[in-house]
């Protein structure tokens, strides 16, 4: 996935290691659920991954941000992930 810096129009690569199942953006974080059973939290200002969580699921639904927690829907289960301060 490629983003664009608004300041100068430079492309920014926001990559993972598998196809995307679900993508959500909250604050400074992009949350990329992948088809290999992982969720990446990527800082959209730096394009660097801030965390990786194993969900064990191939398909994901929309996430929900509540306070400093991210609720992930992953094939019949809900997972809670604390959002790092760098993504808030």
C-alpha positions in Angstrom: 0.0 0.0 0.0 1.3 3.4 -0.8 0.4 6.7 0.8 1.4 10.3 -0.2 2.9 12.9 2.0 0.7 16.0 1.7 3.6 18.4 2.4 5.6 17.5 -0.7 3.7 14.8 -2.6 6.4 12.2 -1.9 5.1 8.6 -1.9 5.4 6.6 1.3 5.4 2.8 1.3 3.2 1.3 4.0 4.0 -2.4 3.6 3.3 -5.6 5.4 4.2 -9.2 4.6 0.9 -10.6 3.4 -2.3 -9.5 1.6 -4.6 -7.2 3.5 -7.8 -8.6 5.1 -8.9 -5.4 6.8 -7.5 -1.9 7.2 -8.4 0.8 9.7 -6.9 4.2 10.6 -7.2 5.9 14.0 -5.0 8.8 15.0 -1.4 8.2 13.9 -1.9 4.5 13.5 -2.9 2.3 10.5 -4.0 -1.1 11.6 -3.4 -3.7 8.9 -5.0 -7.1 9.5 -3.4 -9.6 7.1 -4.5 -12.9 5.6 -1.6 -14.7 7.3 -3.1 -14.3 10.8 -1.3 -11.1 12.0 -2.3 -7.6 12.8 0.3 -4.8 12.2 0.1 -1.4 13.9 2.0 1.0 11.6 2.8 4.6 12.4 1.6 6.5 9.4 3.9 9.4 10.1 7.1 7.3 10.0 5.8 4.3 7.9 7.4 2.0 10.6 5.6 -0.9 12.3 4.9 -0.2 16.0 3.7 -3.7 16.9 2.6 -7.0 15.5 0.0 -9.3 17.0 -0.8 -12.9 16.0 -4.6 -13.2 15.6 -4.7 -16.7 14.3 -7.4 -15.8 11.8 -7.3 -15.5 8.0 -10.3 -13.1 7.8 -10.9 -10.0 9.9 -13.7 -7.5 10.3 -13.5 -3.8 11.2 -11.6 -2.9 14.4 -13.0 -0.6 17.1 -10.9 1.9 19.0 -12.0 2.6 22.5 -9.7 4.8 24.7 -6.2 3.3 24.3 -7.5 -0.2 23.3 -8.1 -1.7 19.9 -10.8 -4.4 19.6 -10.1 -6.8 16.8 -12.8 -9.1 15.3 -11.1 -12.2 14.0 -13.2 -15.2 12.8 -15.4 -15.7 15.8 -13.3 -14.1 18.5 -12.6 -10.7 19.8 -9.0 -9.6 20.8 -8.0 -6.6 22.8 -4.7 -4.9 22.0 -3.3 -1.9 23.9 -2.4 0.8 21.5 1.2 2.1 22.0 1.5 5.8 22.9 3.4 6.4 19.6 0.1 5.6 17.6 -2.3 7.7 19.7 
